[in-house]
């Protein structure tokens, strides 16, 4: 199976979908001439031309709104945000227009649009450019939200997002674009709303999403050396969320650590824990523990940034704590 | 200068105390000599006073928790003083204040410290006359039993205490597994944080075999009453004196004139209504037990299990020994039904046809040697039951009624009581009820 980068997996997905359906186009800052701020749209201007690969001014609210309008009249736009930190300016279009239009038009206007871009922290981008927005976005009825952490998932989920008739948020990661993984040459789709069991174990579950899947798998590797076998569940979709997958793993292991990149309060993990207590109350042998970013704006200093982020040692410590191996 | 508040020896024999109630809140200014908290010792509820001036900065021990004498239970210090080093030196103390669930003293063998469940009778030092004197002066006892206790389930080894309102702390999974397997959580030792019972503990207990958890009744059929300090002291002291079951004996005599009239009337009504004196006595004991759960109880080492249902064991002599078939829910059965069942069980016992579920699960027992002409005797308690009533022969005896010596039908019955569970006055009140019913048998149907 070919091994390609996350960036190239996204590029394949975009190109395949635009080849398949000429209603699909991509629009955003630097997607054309510059070949994408992170080179995700490399080669696309040359292949599809400037009618379908549209460079925009630095006006997030404006081009998000153009996208919603285009979707209303039958096109299938893919809106790239250079980062979700900038997309904050476009949230009125995402939340109040894209997410609401089908409902408020009495079913007349579906909005088949994809909003995509990197989410969460990279390295030393400081407080304003290191934020994980998934709990903001997953909060909104009318949106679907996916957070692929591997090249395989990125391609399969982005293709499904383009084909879905609802607004879909795709949360990528700056630190993920260069990561490599197996991606089949033949076409495949990953259904929205389904989680994936990325590693099997019976002692404890780690439930996570997005780039934290890499942290979880590394933690699982190290724990395995100590004889601790963990189930690692990658949620992939945050809305709708795969409650069955969560319940299945917790019923198997009776213990869970919920890992996410963002902050604690009202985080995705809080919702996962709620599903666990509701569906698996009688299966729990220990309280569920969450691992998340420290409750501070992301520090710029390297050492403080490291201390604030969830990481492998923190995840291992949490697993040992729910297994009553450490206090 | 910070002042440590420690569990003080408030009575000469006190080894641990249960903090009943904090009188001062964290942040309250306290002066030397002021009352900080109420502590239940092995004898009474006493006051714990401040030994220094300052602010009560930390209540280390939660209400309802138990600590050995000498253990840190709180800290008095200046408002801005750093008390971190004092708190960190306290064993397992830092978390105990708020939750009310952590184990205060891991090394202490016995410290169930929860207050009694509301609504369940639990003697306190100020309520039970017999209890106040019990630690130093055990209630009058009859002659020591000459034979070893009959075979039966031995009282289980005490399991260290649970400090969560008397309930063992356990994970939801552990509770479900215990319920599925018919395990009594109270008999499982928890290995999780703060003694929490978790899955592995249930699995260990399950493989330990059925003897690890005899189960006379389904959950809901009983109330587990945590031991108060005085109850624990009684149990410990009296077991040292006469053990392993510190038994004493109470004898009562009842006039059976009216019971005889009842029998007579029922016999006249037809042969099918004929009942024996023993049937009526069984019914009276069962009815009284339903009104006295404190007697209809098992001693379980770290607590007393009071049953809401009456399963009356009935000792039956058989060729080479005796066996005790059980009249289940004896208090709820009519006299005729009870009589028939007693007859059937006795016949089956003599034919050696009883199945185990017919002779296990009793909450209390009755023995009767009246048919051998025995006027009065003592029976041996079948543990973990805490009492047995020995019924003698129904005999005509001269008694004084209104200044005249008259001949009356009389019966004597003697209850053997496990003093760890039943105090003299408790047993006496129960026997009074039995006598009242025998002397006014219409009360049985009341």
Interface residues (C-beta under 8 A of the other chain):
Chain A: X254 X281 X282 X283 X284 X285 X286 X324 X327
Chain B: X171 X172 X173 X174 X175 X176 X191 X192 X193 X198 X199
